[in-house]
Amino acid sequence: MMLVGKVCPVVLRADDDISHLLVFRHPRAGVQLVKGTIEAGELVTAAALRELHEEAGIAAVQAVRVLGTSTAIAAGQHWHFVIVHADNLPERWIHRCADDGGHDFAFFWHRLDAEPDRDWHPIFLAALHYVRDALRR
C-alpha cells in the first residue's frame, strides 16, 4: 500500500518558559493542527510553509528543521512534522481557508503541558502526543 505524504508545520512559542503550540478550531471537526498533503516533487519543508500559509494565513516564516515522521497518526498516511519559526503572531485570530468550499479556522495557542479537552479531533490528538514526545527527545 502506498502511503500518502502529509506535512504538519509545528509552530511553537514560549511565554514565561511555558511552551505553546499553534492549533485551530475547525467549525465541523474539532481542534486540529495545520496539516496537508505533500504535492508531487515538493520538499517537506516547502510543503509545511505552503500549508501554513493556506490554512493559517501565515507567510513570513522559516522552516527550522524536521521534527520527525510517523506512520502511526492515521491509516495510510506518512506524517512529517516540521518545526516552523514565526514571529509576532497574535493570541487568537480567524483565517478563512479555501479548503472544502471555505471555512473559518479559529487559531489559538495550546499549552503543551495542558491536557487536551474533548474537542480535539482524534487524529490530531495523536499528532499532539507525537509532537510532545518528539520535543522531549
N, C-alpha and C positions, 0 to 999 in steps of 0.2 A: 504494500500500500504506500502510495506517495503522500508524504506529509505536506500540508500547506504551511508555508513560512509566514509567521506572524511576528510583528515587532511591537514592543511596548516601551515607549520612552518613559524613563523614570526621572521625574523632576522632584528634587528634594530642596528643603530649606530648613535652617535651624533658627529657632527662637529660644534664647536662654538655654542653649545646649540641648534643646529638645528637638529631635528631627521630625519633620512633617513631610508627607508625600502628597503630591498633587493628584486629586481624584475628582470625579464629577458625578452628578446625579443625572441619569438618563430618565427622561419623562415616562418611559414604559418599562425599563429594565433595571432599575435599581442603581446602586453606587458601583462605579466602574473606574478603571484606569484607561488612559488613552491606549488604543491598540488598533492595529490594522494589518492588512495583508501586504507582504513584500512583493513589489512588482517584478516581473521578469528582468533580470540583469541589474537590478537595483542593489546597491550596497545596504547592509543592515543599518548603518549609521545614517545614511541618506533617507532611508525609509522612516526611521524614527523621527527625524526632523520634519519630513513631509507630513506624517500623521499628526504630529503635534501642532503643526500649522493648520491643517484641515479641521481637526476636531476641537482644538482649543483656541485657535487664532493667535498662537504664539509664533512669531517669526524670528526674532533676534535671539537666537540660541546657538549653542555649540554642543555637539556630541562629545562627551568626555571619554567614555570607554564602554565596552560591552560588559555588563554586569554578569551575564551568564545566559544559558539557554536551558529549555526544558521541553520535554515531550509529554509531561505529566499534567499539564494545565487543562487541556481539552483534547478529546479524542481526535486523532487525525491531524493535529496541529503541532508545529515545532515553533515554540515561542522564543524570541530573542529579546532580552531585556537590556536597554541601553541607558546609561546614566547621561542625562542631558542637563547642561547648565543654562539657567535663565535668570536674569537679574530683574529686580523691581517688579515682581508680579503682585497684584493686589490680593487682599484676603479672600475675596469672592468676586466672581464675575459670571456672566452668562454669555455663551457664544452660540450663535446659530450655525449649526453644522448641516451641510447639504446631504448627508447620508440618509438613505431611506425616505426621500421626499422632504427632508428638512426636520431638524429637531433643535430645541433649545437645550443646551447642556449647561448645567449649573455647577461651576467649578468651585472647589474649596480645598483646604488643606486638612489632611487626616494625620493626627499624631501617630507616629509609628509604634509608640508604646501603648496606645489605646486599643482596646478590644473593638473590633468592628461590630456594628449593630446588625439587626435583621434585614436592613435594607440593601445589604451588599448582595450583588448577583453572585451565585455560587462559583462561576468560573473566575471572577475577579477576586473572590475571596481566596481561591487557590493561588492566584497571581500575587496577592498581597503577602501571603505566607512565604511564597518563594522569594520575593524581594526582601522581606525581613531576614530570612535565613541567609541569603546571599550577602547582604550587607554585614552580617555578623562574622562571616568567614574572613 
